[in-house]
Amino acid sequence: MNTETKWSIDQAHSEITFKVRHLMIAHVNGAFKTFDASIYTNEKNFFTAEVDLWIDAASISTGDAKRDEHLKSADFFDVANHKQITFKSSTIEKSKKNGAHDLWGELTMRGVTKNVKLEVEFGGIVTDSWGREKAGFTVTGKINRSDWELEWNSGMETGGVMVGDEVSITCEVELINIGYKDLTMKLENEKATKMIM
């Protein structure tokens, strides 16, 4: 019997962070504070995972209010017109790096969708003190912000630019198993519905 497992994000123990080079000599770190996902696996096999993630673009936080407002403006994320950043997975496969996996999917920002590869390290599955089954992951990747039309920049008198193009992404994620569903019954119900229609 095949069973579909639904997982939700444990918000208290998960984070989505990024860093980008500033003035060509250091990095600025930031995070998105509001996000959620719909995640399904066949039993507990994460090679079968279907991930549909959304992020509230306006929840961006870099520790500086003026900078955050600039990032929300049309120069960057244009949150007035593009409220969400989304990621929808396509495939998961073993990576050439030992112990890691490659997660491929479509990342959408500012209405632009690009296929990206992220690296996933699986931390394991445990049952916490409240009897909840949880799975842990570290997800990392690098993207060029200009690919999503996040192109604002400013030149410096000494040469170079104020903000780097490459953005490093790190996600620390804890998932909670919130239930199983019999896939055989689901398919039979769908077939019966089609026959009635």
N, C-alpha and C positions, 0 to 999 in steps of 0.2 A: 504493500500500500504506500503510495507516494503522499507525503504531507507537505503542505505549504506552511512555512514559518514566517510570521510577521515580526519585524523588529522595529523598535522605536529608539530614538536618540535619548540617552540620559543627559539632559541639559546641564545638570550640575557638575558633570564630570567630562564634558566635551568642549572643545574649542576649535575655532577656525582662525588661524593667524597668517600673517604674511609679512614680508620685509622687502624693501626696495632700497637701492643705493641712493644716497643723498649727497650732493656736492662731489660725487665721485670718490669720497674718502671714507664714508661711514654708511650705516644703514638706519632707516626709520622702520620701526615695527608697528603693526596695527592688527586689528581683529574685527571680525563681524560678530556682534553680540546676539543677534536674533536669526535663528535658522532652524530647519527641521527637515525630515526626510521620510519617505515611504520606502521601506526596504523589505524585500521578500526573498527567501531562499527555499530550495527544496530540502526539507528537513533542516539540517545544520550545515549543509554544504555551501560554503560561501563562493565556490566556483560558479554556482548557479545564481548568484545574487543579482537581483534587479534593484537598482538604486535610482531614486528620483529625489534629488535634493534641491531645496530652495533656500535662498538667503535674502533677508531684507537688506537691500543695498544701503538704506538710510541708517542702518545700525552700525555703520563703520565707526571705529574709534581708534585714534592714534595717540591719545593723551593730550591733544591740543585742539581746542574748540574751533579756532579760526581755520586750521588746516583741515579739520573734519568737514567744515562747511564748504571749503573749496573743493574737497573730494566729492561732495554730494552735488556740486554744481555741474553745469553743462560742459565744463572743461574736462571733467572726468566721468563719473558714473551717471550724471544727469538723472538723479533719482525722481525728479518730477515727472519724467516721461518713461523711465525704466525702473520700476520699483523693485524688481527681483533679479537676482543672479541665480541661474539654475544649472544643475548638472544632471544629466541622464546617462546612466551607464549603458555600454554595449557589450563588452567582453572582459573577462578576467582570465589571465593566463600566467603561468609561471614565468618569473623574470630570470634573466641571465645572472642576476645577483643572487647569491645563495640566501634562501629563506625569505625572499621577497616575491611579490606578484605585481604584474602590470595590470592596471585598471584603465580601460579605454572608455571614453564617453564624450558626449557633446556638452561643452561649456558655453553658456549663453550670457553675455553681458552687453548692455546698451543695444539690445536687439540683434547683436551679431553672434552667430553660432560657429564654433570651431571644434574640431575633434582634437582631444588632448589625451596624453598618457600620464597617469599618476602612478606612483610606486606605493604599494601597500605592504605593511608588515603586520602580521597577525599576532596579537598578544596572547590569545587563548580564550577559552570559555570557562567561566567559573560560576558558582552559585553564591550570592552575597548573603549577608547576615539576615536579610529579610526573606530569603528563599527565592529571590529573583535570579534567573539565569541571565548572565551578561557576557558579552563578547567585546574584546578590545582590539583597536586598530590604530596604527599610525600611518597617515597618508601624506605623502610629500610630492612636490612637483615644481616645475619651473615653467613659466609662460612669458611671452613678450606682450606687454600691455597694448602696444600699438596694433597688434593683430585684432584687437577688439575696439579700435578707434579711440583708445584712451591715450591720446597723443600729446596732450599739453606738456610743454616744457619751457625752459628759459635758459638761454646761454649765459656763460660766465665770462668775465673779462679775461680770466686766465686760461680760457679754453674749456671745452667740455660742456656738460649740461647739468642743470640742477637736480633732475630726477632721472634715475636710470630706467631703461626700458624693461629689463628682466625683473620679474617678480617671483620670489620664492614663496611657496605655499606650504604650510604645515597644518595638518588637522589631527588632533588627538580625539578619538571617538570611542565612547562606550555605548554599546547597544543593549537594549533590554528585550528579551524574548517575551512577546505579549500574546503568543498563542499559536496554535496549529490549526490547519484546515485540511480536510481530506481532499486531495486533488481529484481523486477518482470520482467522488460524489459531485464535485464542482463541474467536471466535464460532462457527467451524465445529466446534470440539471440544465447545463447550457444546451445540450443536444435535444432534451425534451422541450425546452423553450422554443428552439428553432422549428421543431416539428409542429408545434401548436400554431406558430405564426405562419 
